[in-house]
Amino acid sequence: MLIIIGILAAISIAAFTRQQNKAHDADAKTAARSAQTAMETYFVDHRSYAGADKAELEQLQPSLRDAPGLAVKSATSNEYELETTSTSTQAIVFNVRRLATGTVSRTCSPANSGGCGSGSTW
């Protein structure tokens, strides 16, 4: 009887950990989207992305204070790159990049793990 309880506990813990990691990945994706929105708000206010940093984005969007691994990798007059990193067992990095052409790309790594699809996009 004790062995059966141990096996069931091990299965339950593994399932709980997988679900917990999915939640951490989802939090990082949500933070990346919120940071993107805050960056666009910053642009409306300043007519440039230059000068935007983590503190500025947190001021515009207070929920970003709890964003996992949020970083403004670069911000110029018409381009930016943002990044968040999940706190799951295998940390997933979610990246948002806006080019001067207006094209926005959303990439992640490592591919095929957690919330990151096979094409390294989300």
Secondary structure, DSSP 4 states (H G I P E B T S, - for coil): -HHHHHHHHHHHHHHHHHHHHHHHHHHHHHHHHHHHHHHHHHHHHHSSSTT--HHHHHHH-GGGGG-TT-EEEEE-SS-EEEEEE--SSS--EEEEEE-TTS-EEEEEESTTBTTB-TTSB-
